[in-house]
């Protein structure tokens, strides 16, 4: 079974990373709160979802805590990036 990676934030860097990881054989869950970004990448990764990743319950429903790695690539809000990282760190996810 291939490794599971969650990429949270689908700007230029996050999208490029998600696509590159998927092309390298990883199972990639791409997450963003912007519908257009999720739709644009949906055919290029394993799964893409529109979720506000600062909401701990939403991340929990996605099963992020069972992924091998989560990468936070939110660049538009330092506060959101820190909040998401704290949630993942509390779950002891590899970030």
N, C-alpha and C positions, 0 to 999 in steps of 0.2 A: 504494500500500500504506500502511495506517495505521501509526502509530508503535507500537512494542511497549514496554509498561511492566510491570515486575515490582513488585508490592507485597508486601513481606515483613513479616508481622505483621498479623493480622486482628482486632485489637481494634476498639473503636468507631471510632477515627480511620481505621485502615487499611482496614476494611471500607467505610466511607463513601467514602473516597478511591477505592478500587478500583471501586466501583459507579459513582461519578460519572465517572471516567475512561472506563469502558466505555460509559456512556450518551453520552459526548461523542465516541465513535467510535474510541477507542484499543483496541488489542488488549491485554488485561490478563491477566497471569499472577498469580494470588493465591496466596500461600504462607504456611502456618502449620504448626506442629507439633501443633496440636490438631484432631483429626478432626471434632469438632462444628462448629468455626468454618469449616473447609474445606467441609464438607457444606452448611452454611447458605448459603454464598455461591456455590456451584458453578453455579447456574443464572443468576447475575447478572453473571458475568464470562466472558471467553473460555475460561479454564482455571483450575482451582483444584487445588492439590496439597498433600498432607500431607508435609512435609519438615522436618527439623531444619536450618535455614539456617546454623547454625554449622559444619556439615560441608561443607567446600569441595568435596569430590568430588560430593556430592549436588547442589550448585548448578551445578557444571560439567556434570553429566548433563542438567540442565534447559536448558542453553544460555544461562544468564543473561548471560554475557559478550558475547553478540551482541544483547542488547536495547538499545534506545535510551536507556532510563532505568530505574534501579532505585531504589525508595523504601523505606527501612528505617523501619518504623513499630512496631518492637518496643518496648513500653513497660513490660513487666513485669520486664525484666532489662537493666540498663545494660551489664553484661558481654557479654551476647549481642548487644546492639545494636552495641557497639563492635567485637566480633569479626566480625560480618557486614559492617560498614562497611569494616573493614580488608581483608577478602577482596575485596570489590568494588573498593576503591581500588587494590589490587594489580593487578587486571584492567583498571584504568583505565576503569571503568564511570562513566557520569554518575549521580551520586547526588543 
